Amino acid sequence: MSPSKRDRSRAVREAVAQAGGAAPPEPRARPQDPFTGELRRRDVLPLLVLHLIAQGPSYGNQLMDRIGSMTAGVLSVNPNTMYPLLRQLEERGLIQGKWEHPERRTRRYYSLTGAGRAEYERLVEEVRPFLDSVKASIDEIVREVYGA
């Protein structure tokens, strides 16, 4: 029988904590998921956003859905995370947003700028060692637990 989604998520969180050496939360601090917290700290979320926008103009909800699908729900991004990140990337000149219908402000589509492409390329190089360590840790957990 294959492991449940909860078991897989727990194994992934443990692997990321082991790979990144995430410190336990401070006493009485709001606990943070080691997987998503470490991914955000290591610039993985901005990398994913720039990557998806580089493929073509995208809007916030679409980006959240695509990241959730890409990570099989392990990294879920909510509007309180996505929209401030998009505003920050836009303020830094890495993406440019345009309203689909400016008179109604329905959807804001974001495109990559030249500076955004350079930042994306930098993040691709910088984040890879971290992702490789996460993958190696997860592979080791699978080998240890499942003998695969």
C-alpha positions as CSV (number, residue, x, y, z in Angstrom):
1,M,0.0,0.0,0.0
2,S,1.4,3.4,-0.9
3,P,1.9,6.0,1.8
4,S,-0.8,8.6,2.5
5,K,-0.4,12.2,1.5
6,R,0.0,13.1,5.1
7,D,2.8,10.6,5.5
8,R,4.5,11.8,2.4
9,S,4.2,15.5,3.5
10,R,5.6,14.6,7.0
11,A,8.5,12.8,5.3
12,V,9.2,15.8,3.1
13,R,9.1,18.2,6.0
14,E,11.5,16.1,8.0
15,A,13.9,15.8,5.0
16,V,13.9,19.5,4.5
17,A,14.5,20.2,8.1
18,Q,17.4,17.7,8.0
19,A,18.8,19.2,4.8
20,G,18.5,22.8,5.7
21,G,19.2,22.5,9.4
22,A,16.1,24.5,10.2
23,A,16.0,25.5,13.8
24,P,13.0,24.5,15.9
25,P,10.6,27.4,16.5
26,E,11.1,29.6,19.5
27,P,9.1,28.7,22.5
28,R,5.6,30.1,22.2
29,A,6.4,31.2,18.7
30,R,3.9,30.3,16.0
31,P,5.2,27.0,14.6
32,Q,6.3,27.2,11.0
33,D,6.2,24.3,8.6
34,P,9.9,23.6,8.0
35,F,9.4,22.7,4.3
36,T,7.5,25.9,3.3
37,G,9.4,28.1,5.7
38,E,12.8,26.9,4.4
39,L,11.6,27.1,0.8
40,R,10.6,30.7,1.3
41,R,13.8,31.6,3.2
42,R,15.9,30.1,0.4
43,D,14.2,32.1,-2.4
44,V,12.5,29.1,-3.8
45,L,9.1,30.9,-4.0
46,P,10.5,33.9,-5.9
47,L,12.4,31.5,-8.2
48,L,9.1,29.6,-9.0
49,V,7.2,32.8,-9.6
50,L,9.8,34.2,-11.9
51,H,10.1,30.8,-13.6
52,L,6.4,30.6,-14.3
53,I,6.1,34.3,-15.4
54,A,9.1,33.7,-17.8
55,Q,6.9,31.1,-19.6
56,G,4.3,33.7,-20.3
57,P,2.2,36.4,-18.6
58,S,0.5,35.1,-15.5
59,Y,-1.8,36.4,-12.7
60,G,-1.7,35.7,-9.0
61,N,-4.3,33.0,-8.7
62,Q,-2.9,31.3,-11.7
63,L,0.5,31.3,-10.1
64,M,-0.8,29.9,-6.8
65,D,-2.6,27.1,-8.6
66,R,0.4,26.2,-10.8
67,I,2.8,26.2,-7.8
68,G,0.3,24.0,-5.9
69,S,0.1,21.6,-8.8
70,M,3.8,21.6,-9.4
71,T,4.6,20.7,-5.8
72,A,1.6,18.3,-5.5
73,G,0.2,20.5,-2.8
74,V,3.3,20.3,-0.6
75,L,4.0,24.0,-1.1
76,S,0.6,25.8,-1.0
77,V,0.7,29.5,-1.5
78,N,-2.1,31.7,-0.2
79,P,-3.0,35.2,-1.4
80,N,-1.4,36.8,1.8
81,T,1.9,35.4,0.5
82,M,1.6,35.7,-3.2
83,Y,0.3,39.2,-3.7
84,P,2.9,40.9,-1.4
85,L,5.6,38.9,-3.2
86,L,4.2,40.1,-6.6
87,R,4.2,43.7,-5.4
88,Q,7.7,43.4,-4.1
89,L,9.0,41.9,-7.4
90,E,7.2,44.6,-9.3
91,E,8.6,47.4,-7.1
92,R,12.1,45.9,-7.6
93,G,11.5,46.1,-11.4
94,L,11.7,42.4,-11.9
95,I,8.2,42.0,-13.2
96,Q,5.7,44.4,-14.8
97,G,2.0,44.2,-14.1
98,K,-0.9,45.3,-16.4
99,W,-4.6,45.0,-15.7
100,E,-6.5,42.8,-18.0
101,H,-9.3,45.4,-18.0
102,P,-7.9,48.6,-16.5
103,E,-11.4,50.1,-16.0
104,R,-12.5,47.1,-13.9
105,R,-9.2,45.9,-12.4
106,T,-10.1,42.3,-12.9
107,R,-6.8,40.4,-13.3
108,R,-3.3,41.8,-13.2
109,Y,-1.1,39.9,-15.6
110,Y,2.7,40.0,-14.8
111,S,5.5,39.8,-17.3
112,L,9.2,39.4,-16.8
113,T,11.5,42.4,-17.3
114,G,15.1,42.3,-18.4
115,A,16.1,42.7,-14.8
116,G,13.7,40.0,-13.8
117,R,15.3,37.6,-16.3
118,A,18.8,38.4,-14.8
119,E,17.4,37.8,-11.3
120,Y,15.8,34.5,-12.4
121,E,19.0,33.3,-13.9
122,R,20.9,34.2,-10.6
123,L,18.3,32.4,-8.5
124,V,18.4,29.3,-10.7
125,E,22.1,29.0,-9.9
126,E,21.9,30.0,-6.2
127,V,18.9,27.8,-5.2
128,R,20.0,24.6,-7.0
129,P,22.4,23.4,-4.2
130,F,19.6,23.7,-1.6
131,L,17.1,21.8,-3.8
132,D,19.7,19.1,-4.5
133,S,20.2,18.7,-0.7
134,V,16.4,18.4,-0.2
135,K,16.1,15.8,-3.0
136,A,19.0,13.8,-1.6
137,S,17.5,13.8,1.9
138,I,14.1,12.7,0.6
139,D,15.7,10.0,-1.5
140,E,17.5,8.8,1.6
141,I,14.3,8.7,3.6
142,V,12.6,6.7,0.9
143,R,15.5,4.2,0.8
144,E,15.6,3.9,4.6
145,V,11.8,3.5,5.1
146,Y,10.8,1.7,1.9
147,G,14.1,-0.1,0.9
148,A,13.8,1.3,-2.6
